[in-house]
Amino acid sequence: MPIKHAKKMPFILLALLQVMHSQMAFSQQTQSTPQNAVQSTVQAAAQGSAQDAVPADEQSEWQSDGWESDVWDDNDWAENDWAETESNTLTFSGFGELAIGNRMQRDMALDTQSTLRDARLQLRADYALSASSLSSKVDVFYDGVKKRWQSQVRELAWQGNLRELLPQSVAGNAAWANAFDMKIGRQVLTWGTGDYVFLNDLFPKDYQSFFSGRDDEYLKAPSTALKLSGYFELANVDVVYMPQFEPDIGITGEVFSFYSPQVQQNIAPAFSVADENRPTNREIALRVYKTVSSIELAAYGYVGYSKQPTAFDVSGRPRYSKMNAYGVSAVAPIGSGIANGEYVFYNSTEDTDGSNPFIPNDQSRFLLGYSQELVANVTAGVQWYTEYTHDAARLDRTMGTLETLQEKYRHWATARLTWMALRQTLNVNGFIFYSPSDNDAYLKATVTYSPTDKWQIRSGINLFGGDNPFTFWGQFEDASNAYVAYRYFY
């Protein structure tokens, strides 16, 4: 059936999403205390190269000036310009899933051994228009650990060429419009080169899901965004405009406890950041990329806020601080494998000289990685990650305890080993983080069996450990857990 006025749909969709954003049942509780915030470096399960990461882009400040110009006369929206062909198709798919997980040892800060109790239904609908598409992906699930029903709109977006949005009088036969693609609405965004370690990816993440054993797709939380992609001979450009700041879903004490320097032990307050400490302003992210002689090069920019509430207000309550980020990356074939490197500078704009202990200092972050197939169906990858905190000596003079002392350098080494068997229906995957500076570690291992395209069973473990309870991974030692999940596709 033809759809009239299809070009107006993206703007109606984005306006609807703006209203939904503040009322969604799935509240993005993104708060974890500054001392224990799950850092934005643990990232989406995107191993390998930048081209494997899903590009994300947004066009900034469309709301008033650009889209309300007198050029957009009502006559431009004639039905002949908007009519779609009869080739429209609507498809449905999704899955149902049951998942259960338990701690391996008791956490004295919590009164339950449960870490995962999900009964989940995902519905996906895709509508293909003649030259664009509408897509939706909605999860409804009962969280037995938090004992409540929740829902999450993971995708509700229009995607197509920019020319599809413009009236004939504006687009004409100009080739420039064909060089741009756009996606508007609720969507999952990610980019960068790391494997579970992202530096320039400052889109929201869900660490509660990551630590509890939900599928890796849930590490990446959705955003309401406008994404614009331009393709040119000189370079390709991705711009992402998010009209409202969306932080990470961090460790808040509802499922996992975290270390508090104030009481010198783990706590589980199930807290949330106060509304006045949670920004409502926009975020903008940029990526410019190009392949030169088989080397994939990219430059990044970001204007927004820290994704974790690592700053304090005058009352000592956690808050999000302003931050800009600038970075670069490269991916290249070396020998029998793929090498990647990435750098980012986090500019803490509220504390330019690093003397305020209640605001994070500037940081430089570095990543080097290499992966290759060792033998048939066996792939390995290694990474080295370093954080350098600028002006750390200033913090040493104001924060004297071992728990709060700001280290100048912090290092991680990671390794991944993946084995696929039984005609690739069985996937065994192990990933380990080890910090030689903190002497702590995190092992994430999964086994997935999918004998048909109708069902899948997945099981795994999350093991944390460290010499001290106040280090990043060490604080989660009592959160170590095992889980199993069954998924049926339809």
N, C-alpha and C positions, 0 to 999 in steps of 0.2 A: 504494500500500500504506500503510495507516495506521501511524503511528509512535507507540509507547507511551512515556509518560513524557518527552515532548518538552520539558517545562519544566525538567527537570533538565539538559538538554544544555548550556546556556550555562555552567553552573558547572563541569561536567566539562571543557568545552572550555577554559576559562580555566586550570584546574589543569594540563591537558596542555600548554598553551602556556608556562606558567611553567617546566616541565621542559625543553621544547624550547628555550627562550630561551638557556640557557647552553650548548647543545650544537649549535646550528645550524651547518651547514657554511659558510654565508655569514656570516663574522664581520664585525661592523660595526666596521671599523677606523676609528675616528672621530678619529684623532689627527693633528694637525698642530701644528707648534711654535707657541708663543705669538707669535713675531714674524711668522709667516707663515700663521697660521690663516686658513682661508677663512671669512670672517665670516658670522654668521647673518643678515646683511642681504640676501645674494644669495639669492633665494628661488624658490619653486615657480612654474611658469608659470601663474599665475592672474592674468590682467589684468582690469582693470575694477573691479567692486564687491565688497563683502563678501558679497553674496548669491551670487556666483559661486564663492567659496571654499567648500570642503567643510567644514561645521561639524564640530567634534570635541569630545566631552565624555566625562567620566568621573565616576563616583560614587566617593567616597573611603572607604577603610577598611571594605570589606564583609566582609573575610575571616573575622573571628572573631565579634565580638559580635552584629552584626545578623543574620547568616545562620544562626547556631547557636542561636537562641532556642528555648525550650521551646514557643513558640507553633506551631512547625512540627512538628506531630504527624504520625506516619506515616499516620494515617487521612486526613490532608489530601491525601495523594498518591494518592488512589484512581484507578484506571485510567479511570473515567468522566470525571474532571476532566482527564486528560492526553490522551485520545484525539483524534487529528486526523481530519479528513474525508478522503474518498477523492480530494480534488482536488490532492494533492501532486504536484509536477512536478519532475523533475531535468533540467537542461540542461547541456551541455558546450560550451565554445568555447575559443578561444586562437589562438596564432600561432606560426610559426617565423620566425626572423630570422637573417640573416647580415650582419655589419657589419665594416668595415675602415677604419682611420684612420691617418694618418702625420703626423709633424712636418714643418713647412715648412723648418726649419733644424735644425742639430745642437745638441743639448744636451750640453755637455761633462761634465755630472754623471751622465749615463746612457749606457749602451752600446747603446741601441736607438732606432730611429726610429719604432717602432710606438707608437701611442697608443690604438688600438682594434682588437681582434681577437676578435669575439664570434660564437659559434654558439649561438643561444638558442632554447629552446622554452618557451612559456608555456601552462599548462593552467588553465582556469577552469571551476569547477563551481558551479552554483547550485541549491539545493533549496528550493522554495517550499512552506511549510507553510500551513495554513488561515489563520493570522493572524500569521505570522512567517516568517523565512527563514534559511537557512544559506548562506554563500558562502565560496568558497575561490579563491585565485589564487596559483599556485606557478610560479616561474621556475627552470629548470635550464639552465645554460649553461657552455660552455667559454670561459674567458678566456685567449686566446692571448698577451696581453701578460704576465700573471702566470703563465702556463703551468700552470693548474690548473682542475679542474672546481669549480663553485660552484652553490649553490642558494639561493633566497630565497623564504620564505613571505611574500608581500606581503599576503595576506588569508586569514584563517581565522576566521570570526566568525559569531555568531548576532545577528540584529537583529529587534526587534519591540517591541510595546507592553509597558510595565511590568506591566500586568495579566496578561499571559501567563505571567509568572514566579511570580505569587503564587497560593497555594492559595485555594480558594473561601472558606474561613473567614476569610481575611485581606482579600482583595479585595472579596468580596461584590458588591454593586451600586454600590459607591462610585465616583463620577465622578472622584475625584482621581487614580486610577491611570491613567485614560484620557488624562490630560494629560502623561504621560511616555512617551518612547521610550527604548530602551536598545540599545546595541551592545557586545558583549563578545567580545574575542579579538584576533587580529592584524589590524591595519588601518592605513591611511594617513590621517593627520590633518593638517589645515591650516585656517587662517583668517587674516583680515586683509584689507587693501584694496590692497596694493602689487602691482606687476607686476615680478616677479623681485627685488623689494626688500621684505622683510617685517620688521616690527618686533616685533609682538606674537605672531607665529608662532614658537614655541619648540619645535616638534616636530622630530624629526631630519631632516636633509637629507643628500644624497649628492653631494658636490662633485666627486668623481672622475668620476662618470657625467656630471655637468653639463658639465665641461670637455672630456671626451673625445668628446662628440657622441652619446651615447645619447639616446633619446627623452626629452622633458621630463618624462614621468611618473616617470622614475627619479630626478629631483632630489629627490622626496619619498620618504624611506625609511619603512618600516613601523614601527609600535610595537605592543607588547602592552599593551592598554588596556581600560578599562571606561568607556564613554561614556554619559552620561545627559543627555537633552534634555527640558526642560520648557517647555510652551507655555501662556502665561497672557495675560490681557487687559492686565495692567500691563506685562509684558515677557517675552521668551523667555530661557531660561537654558540654557547648555551647560556641563557639568562633565566634565572628563577626569581620570581617575585612572590613572596608570601605576605599577605596583607596583615597577618597577626602572628607574633612570635609563638613558636611551638617548641617547648623544651623536651628533653629526654624524659622517658618514664623510668625513673631511677629507683634505687632501693630505699624504701620509706619506712620499713619495719613491719609491714603487713604480712609479708611472706618470709623475708630474710632480715635478720638483725644486722647491725653495723656498729663499729667501734665509736665510742664517744670519749674524747680526751678529757672532758669535764668530769666524768665519773670513772674514767679509766677502766671501762669494761664495755661489752656489747649491750646495746639497748634496742628496743623495738617499739617506738612510740606511735607508729602508724600516722606520722605527721604529714602536713601539707604546707607548702609555702603560702604565706598570707597573700591575699589578693593585691594589696598595695605593693608587694615586693615582686609581683609577677608582671612583666611588661606586656603591653598590648600593642606595641608598635610593630612596624613591618620589618621583615628581613629580606635581604637581597643577596643572591649568590651568582657568581659568574665563572664560566670555564671557557677558555680559548684553547683549541687543540688542533694538531696537524701531524701527519705522518711524513717524516723526512728520511728517505733511504732506510726504510723498515724500522725506524725508531719513532715511537709514538710520543710526542711531546705535548705537554699541557701546562697552562698557567691558570691559577684560580684566584678568586677574590670573594670576600664575604663581609657584609656589614650587618651587625645585629647584636646578639647577646651571648654570654656563655650558656652552654646547653645544660649545665648543672648549676645548682644554687651554691656556688663556692664563695660568694661574698656575704658579708654581714651588714645589717643596718645598725643604727645607733643603739638599738635595744638588744643586739646580739642575735637577732633572728636571721635565718638564711635568706638570701635574695640572689637574683640574677644581675650580673654587672655587664655594662656595655663592652663590646669587643669587636675588633676588626681582624680579619685574617687575610694573609697573602701567601701564596704558595706556588710550587711548580712540581712537575713529575715527569718521569721518562720510563718507557717500557721498550725493551729491545731483545731480540734473540741473541743469545750467547751460547756457543757450543750446541748441546742437544736440548737446551732448555730456554726459559724466559727469565730475564732479569728485570727488576723494577727498582726505581728509586724515587723518593718523594720527600719534599721539605715544605714546612709551613711556619710562618711567624704569626703568633697570636699577640695582637697589640691590645693591651688592657688600657683603654682610653681614659678610664677614671682614675688611674694611678700611674702616671707617666714615669715617675722616678723610682717606683717600687718600694716606697717607704711606708705605705699604709698596710698594716698586717691584716686588715679586714677586706682587702680587695686583692684578687689574684695578680701576681706579677706578669710581665711579658714573658712569653716562652717561645723558644725555637724547638721544633720537633723534626727528627730525621728518621727515615726508614730506608733500609736496603733489603731486597729480597731476591730469591732465586728458586725456581721450581722446574722440575723435569720428570719425564717418565723414566723410571729406573729399569723396569722390565715390562713386558706386556701386562696391562691392567693394574700396574702398581706405580703410583705417582707420589713424589715427595716434594716438600717445599720448606724452606727455612727463611727466617727474617731476623734482622737486628733493628731494634727501635731505641732511640735515645731522646730524652727530654732534657733540655737545658733551660734552667730558670734564670732569667736576667735579674741582676741586682739582688741575688739571694743573700748576700752578706748583710744587707739592710734588715732583712727579716730575722736573721740570726740574732741581731741585737735586741729585737723586740719580743721574740717568742723563744723562751729558753728551755722548755721541756723537750725530752727526746721525741715525744709523740707529735709535737707541733713544729719541730725543727724542719725548715724548708731545705731539702737537699738541692744542691746546685745541678747535679747530674742524676738522672734516673734511667736505668736500662732495662730492656726486655729482650729476651731471645725466644723465638717461637719456632716450632717445627710441626709440620703436618705430614701424615702418611695415610694414603688412601688406597684401598685394595678393592677391586671389583671382580666378582666371580659369578658362576652360574649364569653365563651369558648376560652379565651385567645386571642381573636381577637382585644380587646381593652386594651391598655396599658397606664396607667396614672402614670407618674413618676415625682417626685420632689426631687431636690437636692439643699442644701443650704450650703454655706461657711459663717462662721462668725468668725471674728478676735477679741477676747477680748483685745488684745494689741493695735490694730489700731482702734477698734470700727467701723469697716465697714463690709459689707456683700455683697454676690452675690447669688441670687436665680435663678436656672435654672429649669424650669418646662416644660414638654412636654406631649402631648396626641397623641397617635398613634392608628389609626384604620385600620386594615387589614382584611376585611371580606373574601377575597379570596387570592390565591397566585398570582393573576394577578395585583392587584392595592393596593395602600396604600395612606392614607392621614395623614399628620402630622402637628401639630400646637404647638406653645409654646411661652414662654416669657423668656427673660433674663433681670433681674432686678438688678441694682447695686445701692449701697448707702453707705454713710459714713459721719462722722462728719466733716472731713477735705478733701479738694480737692486734697491733695498730698499723701494720703494713697493709697495702692495698688488697692482696689476695689473702694474707694471713687472717684478716678480720672475718672472713667468710668460712673459716675452717669448719664450724658447726653447721654450715649450710650445705655441706657435701651431700649429694643425693643420687638416687637411682630412679629411673622412670621407664615406663613402657606405654606405647600408644598404638591404637588400631584405627586405620582410616579407610573408609569406603567411598569410592568415587562414583558419581552419577553424571 
